[in-house]
Amino acid sequence: MLTVVAEICIKPGRRATVLEAIHRLIPTVLQEEGCHQYDALVDHQAQVPWKHNSPDSIFMLEQWDSLRHLEQHQQMPHMDAHRATIKDDVVDVKILVLEAAEK
């Protein structure tokens, strides 16, 4: 099982628009083979000194059975359409693909 954390960096003031597009996409992605989780998260605006603030980012938390499933996901037509929809609002995307550490 792989866990993906993707940070989608959004132009200031455009986060709500991109979130709407993501929320429309989520049910379709959850139907993909090998997908166990596909959630959008946003920064909690806690004012504590040890927290990194990311008010213009959306974080995707995903779980996939394998790298093959994740690669198939990236090539789906609905993902191409989604990326085209949000491209003018996105500044950068940073993707981490994580696995459980051996004990």
N, CA and C atoms as an extended XYZ file, in Angstrom:
309
Properties=species:S:1:pos:R:3:atomname:S:1:resname:S:1:resid:I:1 pbc="F F F"
N         0.856       -1.186        0.000 N   MET     1
C         0.000        0.000        0.000 CA  MET     1
C         0.890        1.233        0.000 C   MET     1
N         0.580        2.162       -0.882 N   LEU     2
C         1.303        3.427       -0.965 CA  LEU     2
C         0.407        4.561       -0.491 C   LEU     2
N         1.010        5.508        0.187 N   THR     3
C         0.316        6.726        0.589 CA  THR     3
C         0.932        7.874       -0.201 C   THR     3
N         0.075        8.675       -0.796 N   VAL     4
C         0.519        9.834       -1.562 CA  VAL     4
C         0.052       11.085       -0.835 C   VAL     4
N         0.976       12.024       -0.682 N   VAL     5
C         0.639       13.350       -0.186 CA  VAL     5
C         1.071       14.313       -1.289 C   VAL     5
N         0.097       14.973       -1.869 N   ALA     6
C         0.381       15.926       -2.937 CA  ALA     6
C        -0.002       17.320       -2.461 C   ALA     6
N         0.935       18.237       -2.553 N   GLU     7
C         0.638       19.639       -2.239 CA  GLU     7
C         0.420       20.373       -3.552 C   GLU     7
N        -0.778       20.897       -3.720 N   ILE     8
C        -1.122       21.683       -4.897 CA  ILE     8
C        -1.081       23.148       -4.466 C   ILE     8
N        -0.091       23.869       -4.952 N   CYS     9
C         0.082       25.278       -4.593 CA  CYS     9
C        -0.760       26.125       -5.547 C   CYS     9
N        -1.661       26.908       -4.978 N   ILE    10
C        -2.668       27.647       -5.727 CA  ILE    10
C        -2.360       29.138       -5.724 C   ILE    10
N        -2.718       29.815       -6.793 N   LYS    11
C        -2.598       31.283       -6.823 CA  LYS    11
C        -3.482       31.865       -5.718 C   LYS    11
N        -3.017       32.925       -5.050 N   PRO    12
C        -3.822       33.539       -3.984 CA  PRO    12
C        -5.237       33.873       -4.459 C   PRO    12
N        -6.205       33.532       -3.614 N   GLY    13
C        -7.599       33.830       -3.898 CA  GLY    13
C        -8.308       32.817       -4.782 C   GLY    13
N        -7.636       31.763       -5.212 N   ARG    14
C        -8.233       30.792       -6.137 CA  ARG    14
C        -8.455       29.419       -5.507 C   ARG    14
N        -8.174       29.277       -4.212 N   ARG    15
C        -8.280       27.960       -3.563 CA  ARG    15
C        -9.690       27.407       -3.618 C   ARG    15
N       -10.702       28.214       -3.370 N   ALA    16
C       -12.092       27.734       -3.363 CA  ALA    16
C       -12.492       27.187       -4.732 C   ALA    16
N       -12.056       27.837       -5.783 N   THR    17
C       -12.385       27.385       -7.143 CA  THR    17
C       -11.756       26.023       -7.426 C   THR    17
N       -10.495       25.865       -7.043 N   VAL    18
C        -9.815       24.594       -7.273 CA  VAL    18
C       -10.427       23.499       -6.392 C   VAL    18
N       -10.776       23.844       -5.171 N   LEU    19
C       -11.426       22.856       -4.291 CA  LEU    19
C       -12.743       22.359       -4.878 C   LEU    19
N       -13.504       23.245       -5.482 N   GLU    20
C       -14.758       22.826       -6.127 CA  GLU    20
C       -14.487       21.797       -7.218 C   GLU    20
N       -13.461       22.037       -8.015 N   ALA    21
C       -13.104       21.095       -9.083 CA  ALA    21
C       -12.659       19.756       -8.503 C   ALA    21
N       -11.899       19.798       -7.425 N   ILE    22
C       -11.433       18.563       -6.788 CA  ILE    22
C       -12.612       17.789       -6.211 C   ILE    22
N       -13.530       18.481       -5.562 N   HIS    23
C       -14.685       17.787       -4.978 CA  HIS    23
C       -15.550       17.125       -6.052 C   HIS    23
N       -15.614       17.697       -7.236 N   ARG    24
C       -16.329       17.045       -8.343 CA  ARG    24
C       -15.584       15.802       -8.827 C   ARG    24
N       -14.265       15.809       -8.718 N   LEU    25
C       -13.422       14.717       -9.197 CA  LEU    25
C       -13.379       13.523       -8.245 C   LEU    25
N       -13.455       13.762       -6.959 N   ILE    26
C       -13.237       12.726       -5.937 CA  ILE    26
C       -14.070       11.460       -6.162 C   ILE    26
N       -15.380       11.525       -6.388 N   PRO    27
C       -16.148       10.279       -6.553 CA  PRO    27
C       -15.642        9.415       -7.718 C   PRO    27
N       -15.209       10.034       -8.786 N   THR    28
C       -14.697        9.296       -9.938 CA  THR    28
C       -13.386        8.602       -9.596 C   THR    28
N       -12.492        9.306       -8.919 N   VAL    29
C       -11.203        8.717       -8.554 CA  VAL    29
C       -11.405        7.561       -7.579 C   VAL    29
N       -12.321        7.706       -6.642 N   LEU    30
C       -12.552        6.634       -5.668 CA  LEU    30
C       -13.058        5.346       -6.324 C   LEU    30
N       -13.561        5.439       -7.533 N   GLN    31
C       -14.015        4.250       -8.265 CA  GLN    31
C       -12.894        3.578       -9.048 C   GLN    31
N       -11.731        4.206       -9.108 N   GLU    32
C       -10.609        3.625       -9.841 CA  GLU    32
C       -10.090        2.376       -9.127 C   GLU    32
N        -9.616        1.444       -9.916 N   GLU    33
C        -9.024        0.220       -9.373 CA  GLU    33
C        -7.814        0.579       -8.510 C   GLU    33
N        -7.745        0.021       -7.321 N   GLY    34
C        -6.596        0.210       -6.444 CA  GLY    34
C        -6.631        1.437       -5.571 C   GLY    34
N        -7.671        2.266       -5.673 N   CYS    35
C        -7.765        3.483       -4.861 CA  CYS    35
C        -8.550        3.196       -3.587 C   CYS    35
N        -7.947        3.520       -2.447 N   HIS    36
C        -8.602        3.328       -1.155 CA  HIS    36
C        -8.951        4.642       -0.469 C   HIS    36
N        -8.258        5.709       -0.850 N   GLN    37
C        -8.511        7.010       -0.227 CA  GLN    37
C        -8.110        8.101       -1.200 C   GLN    37
N        -8.909        9.163       -1.234 N   TYR    38
C        -8.611       10.324       -2.080 CA  TYR    38
C        -9.317       11.515       -1.438 C   TYR    38
N        -8.615       12.195       -0.552 N   ASP    39
C        -9.196       13.285        0.235 CA  ASP    39
C        -8.451       14.589        0.009 C   ASP    39
N        -9.189       15.679       -0.004 N   ALA    40
C        -8.610       17.019       -0.084 CA  ALA    40
C        -8.565       17.616        1.318 C   ALA    40
N        -7.409       18.162        1.675 N   LEU    41
C        -7.216       18.791        2.976 CA  LEU    41
C        -6.683       20.202        2.769 C   LEU    41
N        -7.029       21.099        3.687 N   VAL    42
C        -6.512       22.465        3.640 CA  VAL    42
C        -5.877       22.814        4.980 C   VAL    42
N        -5.077       23.836        4.957 N   ASP    43
C        -4.342       24.284        6.135 CA  ASP    43
C        -5.292       24.711        7.247 C   ASP    43
N        -5.044       24.200        8.446 N   HIS    44
C        -5.767       24.648        9.638 CA  HIS    44
C        -5.036       25.897       10.142 C   HIS    44
N        -5.744       26.982       10.258 N   GLN    45
C        -5.134       28.277       10.569 CA  GLN    45
C        -4.830       28.454       12.052 C   GLN    45
N        -4.094       27.513       12.620 N   ALA    46
C        -3.655       27.633       14.011 CA  ALA    46
C        -2.437       28.547       14.069 C   ALA    46
N        -2.441       29.455       15.003 N   GLN    47
C        -1.319       30.377       15.166 CA  GLN    47
C        -0.415       29.867       16.285 C   GLN    47
N         0.403       28.895       15.938 N   VAL    48
C         1.369       28.348       16.886 CA  VAL    48
C         2.748       28.452       16.233 C   VAL    48
N         3.791       28.668       17.028 N   PRO    49
C         5.104       28.956       16.445 CA  PRO    49
C         5.738       27.782       15.689 C   PRO    49
N         5.354       26.570       15.966 N   TRP    50
C         5.995       25.403       15.350 CA  TRP    50
C         5.304       24.922       14.078 C   TRP    50
N         4.226       25.572       13.666 N   LYS    51
C         3.442       25.118       12.514 CA  LYS    51
C         3.818       25.879       11.249 C   LYS    51
N         3.977       25.145       10.163 N   HIS    52
C         4.177       25.749        8.838 CA  HIS    52
C         2.801       26.136        8.287 C   HIS    52
N         2.638       27.349        7.818 N   ASN    53
C         1.361       27.811        7.279 CA  ASN    53
C         1.357       27.696        5.753 C   ASN    53
N         0.266       27.146        5.218 N   SER    54
C         0.125       26.980        3.763 CA  SER    54
C        -1.285       27.385        3.337 C   SER    54
N        -1.624       28.672        3.470 N   PRO    55
C        -2.997       29.087        3.179 CA  PRO    55
C        -3.401       28.976        1.711 C   PRO    55
N        -2.429       28.913        0.818 N   ASP    56
C        -2.741       28.848       -0.610 CA  ASP    56
C        -2.419       27.474       -1.201 C   ASP    56
N        -2.535       26.443       -0.378 N   SER    57
C        -2.283       25.082       -0.839 CA  SER    57
C        -3.460       24.184       -0.529 C   SER    57
N        -3.590       23.150       -1.349 N   ILE    58
C        -4.522       22.058       -1.097 CA  ILE    58
C        -3.663       20.808       -1.043 C   ILE    58
N        -3.896       19.990       -0.048 N   PHE    59
C        -3.133       18.757        0.106 CA  PHE    59
C        -4.048       17.575       -0.198 C   PHE    59
N        -3.605       16.727       -1.097 N   MET    60
C        -4.348       15.506       -1.400 CA  MET    60
C        -3.713       14.373       -0.615 C   MET    60
N        -4.548       13.634        0.109 N   LEU    61
C        -4.110       12.461        0.855 CA  LEU    61
C        -4.730       11.252        0.170 C   LEU    61
N        -3.879       10.402       -0.384 N   GLU    62
C        -4.342        9.292       -1.206 CA  GLU    62
C        -3.726        7.985       -0.740 C   GLU    62
N        -4.452        6.889       -0.945 N   GLN    63
C        -3.897        5.557       -0.706 CA  GLN    63
C        -4.183        4.698       -1.920 C   GLN    63
N        -3.119        4.036       -2.403 N   TRP    64
C        -3.186        3.205       -3.606 CA  TRP    64
C        -2.577        1.846       -3.309 C   TRP    64
N        -3.129        0.813       -3.944 N   ASP    65
C        -2.603       -0.542       -3.766 CA  ASP    65
C        -1.155       -0.664       -4.218 C   ASP    65
N        -0.797        0.018       -5.310 N   SER    66
C         0.543       -0.150       -5.872 CA  SER    66
C         0.917        1.062       -6.726 C   SER    66
N         2.190        1.101       -7.105 N   LEU    67
C         2.656        2.149       -7.994 CA  LEU    67
C         1.979        2.036       -9.360 C   LEU    67
N         1.716        0.822       -9.795 N   ARG    68
C         1.011        0.620      -11.066 CA  ARG    68
C        -0.353        1.306      -11.034 C   ARG    68
N        -1.095        1.152       -9.941 N   HIS    69
C        -2.409        1.795       -9.822 CA  HIS    69
C        -2.283        3.318       -9.827 C   HIS    69
N        -1.273        3.825       -9.129 N   LEU    70
C        -1.054        5.270       -9.084 CA  LEU    70
C        -0.695        5.802      -10.476 C   LEU    70
N         0.142        5.077      -11.194 N   GLU    71
C         0.508        5.499      -12.545 CA  GLU    71
C        -0.704        5.464      -13.480 C   GLU    71
N        -1.538        4.440      -13.350 N   GLN    72
C        -2.769        4.384      -14.154 CA  GLN    72
C        -3.664        5.572      -13.841 C   GLN    72
N        -3.769        5.908      -12.570 N   HIS    73
C        -4.572        7.060      -12.135 CA  HIS    73
C        -4.100        8.337      -12.840 C   HIS    73
N        -2.783        8.535      -12.879 N   GLN    74
C        -2.236        9.745      -13.484 CA  GLN    74
C        -2.567        9.852      -14.976 C   GLN    74
N        -2.816        8.729      -15.631 N   GLN    75
C        -3.061        8.715      -17.071 CA  GLN    75
C        -4.546        8.627      -17.443 C   GLN    75
N        -5.422        8.660      -16.459 N   MET    76
C        -6.856        8.574      -16.731 CA  MET    76
C        -7.343        9.842      -17.456 C   MET    76
N        -8.276        9.683      -18.390 N   PRO    77
C        -8.815       10.856      -19.103 CA  PRO    77
C        -9.431       11.896      -18.162 C   PRO    77
N       -10.077       11.443      -17.075 N   HIS    78
C       -10.666       12.427      -16.153 CA  HIS    78
C        -9.588       13.223      -15.420 C   HIS    78
N        -8.398       12.650      -15.257 N   MET    79
C        -7.312       13.411      -14.644 CA  MET    79
C        -6.753       14.438      -15.629 C   MET    79
N        -6.644       14.057      -16.900 N   ASP    80
C        -6.209       15.028      -17.915 CA  ASP    80
C        -7.187       16.200      -17.974 C   ASP    80
N        -8.476       15.904      -17.962 N   ALA    81
C        -9.496       16.956      -17.997 CA  ALA    81
C        -9.416       17.832      -16.743 C   ALA    81
N        -9.213       17.199      -15.589 N   HIS    82
C        -9.116       17.944      -14.332 CA  HIS    82
C        -7.909       18.882      -14.348 C   HIS    82
N        -6.761       18.362      -14.760 N   ARG    83
C        -5.562       19.207      -14.815 CA  ARG    83
C        -5.763       20.388      -15.767 C   ARG    83
N        -6.441       20.160      -16.875 N   ALA    84
C        -6.718       21.256      -17.815 CA  ALA    84
C        -7.636       22.302      -17.187 C   ALA    84
N        -8.585       21.858      -16.381 N   THR    85
C        -9.538       22.760      -15.732 CA  THR    85
C        -8.852       23.685      -14.731 C   THR    85
N        -7.888       23.152      -13.967 N   ILE    86
C        -7.286       23.938      -12.883 CA  ILE    86
C        -5.932       24.548      -13.227 C   ILE    86
N        -5.395       24.283      -14.415 N   LYS    87
C        -4.016       24.675      -14.745 CA  LYS    87
C        -3.739       26.163      -14.563 C   LYS    87
N        -4.676       27.030      -14.841 N   ASP    88
C        -4.435       28.468      -14.720 CA  ASP    88
C        -4.402       28.947      -13.269 C   ASP    88
N        -4.873       28.105      -12.348 N   ASP    89
C        -4.901       28.476      -10.931 CA  ASP    89
C        -3.779       27.834      -10.121 C   ASP    89
N        -3.033       26.913      -10.720 N   VAL    90
C        -2.009       26.162      -10.003 CA  VAL    90
C        -0.631       26.743      -10.294 C   VAL    90
N         0.128       26.971       -9.218 N   VAL    91
C         1.478       27.497       -9.326 CA  VAL    91
C         2.497       26.352       -9.364 C   VAL    91
N         2.271       25.318       -8.542 N   ASP    92
C         3.219       24.208       -8.423 CA  ASP    92
C         2.504       23.009       -7.800 C   ASP    92
N         3.040       21.834       -8.047 N   VAL    93
C         2.542       20.611       -7.420 CA  VAL    93
C         3.746       19.834       -6.922 C   VAL    93
N         3.685       19.434       -5.656 N   LYS    94
C         4.753       18.630       -5.045 CA  LYS    94
C         4.123       17.323       -4.593 C   LYS    94
N         4.669       16.203       -5.046 N   ILE    95
C         4.067       14.906       -4.761 CA  ILE    95
C         5.053       14.028       -4.005 C   ILE    95
N         4.599       13.496       -2.873 N   LEU    96
C         5.363       12.510       -2.107 CA  LEU    96
C         4.658       11.173       -2.261 C   LEU    96
N         5.407       10.126       -2.570 N   VAL    97
C         4.889        8.759       -2.614 CA  VAL    97
C         5.580        8.016       -1.488 C   VAL    97
N         4.790        7.606       -0.500 N   LEU    98
C         5.332        7.065        0.751 CA  LEU    98
C         4.893        5.618        0.965 C   LEU    98
N         5.730        4.888        1.695 N   GLU    99
C         5.376        3.530        2.101 CA  GLU    99
C         5.710        3.389        3.572 C   GLU    99
N         5.113        2.389        4.203 N   ALA   100
C         5.355        2.163        5.627 CA  ALA   100
C         6.821        1.781        5.837 C   ALA   100
N         7.403        2.310        6.871 N   ALA   101
C         8.787        1.977        7.218 CA  ALA   101
C         8.845        0.561        7.785 C   ALA   101
N         9.898       -0.137        7.445 N   GLU   102
C        10.070       -1.487        7.977 CA  GLU   102
C        10.322       -1.416        9.475 C   GLU   102
N         9.795       -2.401       10.182 N   LYS   103
C         9.965       -2.441       11.648 CA  LYS   103
C        11.210       -3.200       12.013 C   LYS   103
